């Protein structure tokens, strides 16, 4: 099994436009990732958090209905509530847990050789862009 990551993507308002759905499906179809869990969340203007069913998202995310009912059991109601804490009031979000299948052969080789992952992280795109702009400004 490859490394497992999660992400939360927030949209203003109540629903995503669906523009990203075909790109997510392409990653799955090409075997780069495997969706383990996907949950949609809405955060009310009053701060209340509620799970949203895929069937309630509307036509703009029709492609995601393939994942309806799919669950590995990794996400709990507490996880959805905790994810909701990261959201701004009046927004909606997708919480995605996925396996990085592209990395599975490397991860298996590391484990077979006695190695183990001791740290990982992600550099936000905004930080990379800011650093590149700063370098460019110096030149």
Buried (B, 14 or more C-beta within 10 A) or exposed (E): EBBBBBEBEBBEEBBBEBEBBEEBBEBBEEEBBBBBBBBBBBBEEEEEBEBBEBEEBEEEBEBBEEBEEEEEEEBEEEBBEEBBEEBEEBBBBBBBBBBBBBBBEEBEEEEEEEEEEEEEEEEEEEEEEEEEEEEEEEE
